[in-house]
Amino acid sequence: MTISEFIFDTAEATFESDVVNRSYEKPVIVDFWAPWCGPCRTLGPVLEGLAQERGGAFLLAKVNVDENPGLAVRFGVQGIPAVKAYQNGEVIAQFTGAAPERSVRDFIQRVAPGEADTVLSEAASLLATRHWEQAEERLRVALDSQPHNPAATLGLVRALIAQGKGDAALAFIEDFPASSEIVAAQQLQPLAKLLAEVECGNGNDVDEVDMLEAQYWQSARLLARGQHAAAMDGLLEVLRQDKGFRKGEPRLVILGVFALLGDDDPLTRQYRDELAGILF
């Protein structure tokens, strides 16, 4: 039975034509499963969702082992779910068990890389070297073909925030695809919100007499210009004066900067220690 254009059931009588022969044209991933298998019910929708998302970069063939025990024996399937990737008539990669979505994505990227994967690789290099504008351009290209790709969405959020585009970043965070990357996106949200306020002109008319408020908005404007060290100096000073300022908002913004820069960045290491010293 054909489930969709890229997903179909296969059986012992048709496996050769469905899988082996078609794998000479494009990779075919085979999901060995059974209706009673709980992990199969977890993994199956992940594979099916990725098959649809990739739009034909690979085909997904489903084998119900209860109905096709001969195929399970033929291919040495001893536990399910079992996933095997075919190319040019041969098994080129496989795994057993309900792997997390990130691992499944990595598996598919290895066996069936598409144009978007190449673009994502380029974008990752641009993000790593802080070429934010160029990274944004490549990530938007990737999302044109894979609109719900969480890695591309998170990368775009980072690129936008680094350029001070808080409002655009918030739009992607608020509509973030369900995935493990959503945690990282939520860490960036307080920083994106503050940058969005800067874009709207909030804080421009703060009374200089209110020194903490003035310092907070000055730090926000520095963040919008990408001057992270100077901005965090200002935010830390606000916290030294009042740990409860804006219900601890400066702390969340600083944590957002850490998420933007990454754990290994020298600024993250330096200012994480300073933040801990102030708070604890």
Secondary structure as UniProt FT lines:
FT   STRAND          7..9
FT   TURN            12..14
FT   HELIX           16..21
FT   HELIX           22..24
FT   STRAND          28..33
FT   TURN            35..36
FT   HELIX           38..54
FT   TURN            55..56
FT   STRAND          59..64
FT   TURN            65..67
FT   HELIX           69..74
FT   TURN            75..76
FT   STRAND          82..87
FT   TURN            88..89
FT   STRAND          90..96
FT   HELIX           101..111
FT   HELIX           115..128
FT   TURN            129..130
FT   HELIX           132..145
FT   TURN            147..148
FT   HELIX           150..162
FT   TURN            163..164
FT   HELIX           166..174
FT   TURN            180..181
FT   HELIX           182..199
FT   TURN            200..205
FT   TURN            208..209
FT   HELIX           211..224
FT   TURN            225..226
FT   HELIX           228..241
FT   TURN            243..244
FT   HELIX           245..248
FT   HELIX           249..261
FT   TURN            263..264
FT   HELIX           266..279
//
